[in-house]
Amino acid sequence: MSEVMVIIVYIVLIGLMLYFLMVRPQRKQERERKALYDSMAVGDYVCTTSGFYGQIMDIQDDTVIVEFGNNKNCRIAMKRAAIEQVEKAGAAAEAPAEKVEEKKDDKDKKSTLKTK
C-alpha cells in the first residue's frame, strides 16, 4: 500500500511542477497581452511582430488599420495579434521634449566648463 502512495505523491508533484512551470506563466502572459490590446487607441504608435513601426488609424473588432511612415497612402489592415508593443500618443510627444531639455542642460554645462 505504501508503494502506491509514493507513486501517487510523485504524480501529484509532477502535476504541480508542470502547472507552476508551464501553465501559470502562460496565463500571466496572456493577461498582459489582453491588457495591451484593451489599452490600444486611435493615434497610438505601435511596433508589429515583424518590426514595422506605425500609427493606429482605426480599430475594429479583431482588425487594426495602421499607417506606416510619412506616406499617407500606406495604410495596412492587420490583426491585433500582430502588434507587439504600444506607445501612447501622449507619451511619444513628451519624450522628445525631455530630450531637448536634457540637451540644453548639457550645452549649459559645456559652456560653463569652457568659460572657467
N, C-alpha and C positions, 0 to 999 in steps of 0.2 A: 504494500500500500504506500510506503514512503517513496518508492521509486516513481510511482505515478504522480505524487505530489511534487516531486522535484521536476519532472517533465512539465507539469502544468505551470510551475513557477517560472521555468525557463521560457515557455511560450508567452506568458504574460509579460515578462521582462523584455523580450524581443519585440512584442507588440508595442509596448510603451516607448521603447527606443526608436522604433520606426515612426511613431507619432511625433515625438519631440524633434527628431532629426529631419523629417520629410514633410509631414502634413502641416504642422503648425507654422513653419516658416513660409510655406507656400500660401497659406491663408492670409498671413500678415502681408505678404507682397501683393496679393490680390486686393486686399482692403486699401492699401496705399495707392494702387493703380486706379481703383474706383474713385477714390477721393481726388486724384489728379484729374480724371475725366469730368467729375462733377464740378470742379473749380474752373474749368475752361470757359472762357467768354470771348465774344467777338472783340477783336483788337489785340488779343494776346499774341505774343511771339512764341513759336513752337519749334522744336527740333524733332524731325521724324526719325524713325529707326534706321533709315538709310543715310542719315546725316545731313539732310537738307533743312535749311532754316527758312521760316516763312511766318506770315501773319495770318491769323484766322479771320476769314471774311464772313463765314456763315456756319452755323451749327444746326444740323438736323438730327434725327434720331440716332443713327449709327454712322453718319457721314459728316465729315468736316470739309469745308472748302477752304483751301489755304492758298495765299498769294505768295509767290516766290520772287525774290529780287525786287528791282525797281520797275520791272516791266508789268504794267497793269493788266496786260493780256495773259499773263502766265498764272492762271488760277487752276488748281487741280483739286478734284474731289477725291477724298481718301477716307478710309475707315478710321475710327477713333483709335483702334488698336495700333495704328501705325505711328502714333505720336508717343514720343519717349519723354520729352521734357516740356514744361510750360513755364514761360516767364511772363508775368503780368505786365500789361501795357504801362501802368504807372511806375513800376519798378524799373522798366527799361529806360524811361525818361529821367528818373532820378539818378541812375548810375553814372551817366556821362557828366552830370552836373557835379557830382562828388569828385570825379577825376579831374575836372577843370580846377576845382578849388585846391586839390592836392598839388597840381602843377604850379598854381600861383604861389602856394606856400613854399614849394621847392625853389622857385625863382627868387622869392624874397630871401630865403636862407642863403642862396648862392651870392646874391648881390651884397648882402651884409658881410659875407666872408671876404669878398673881393675888396671892399672898402676899408676893411680893418687892416 
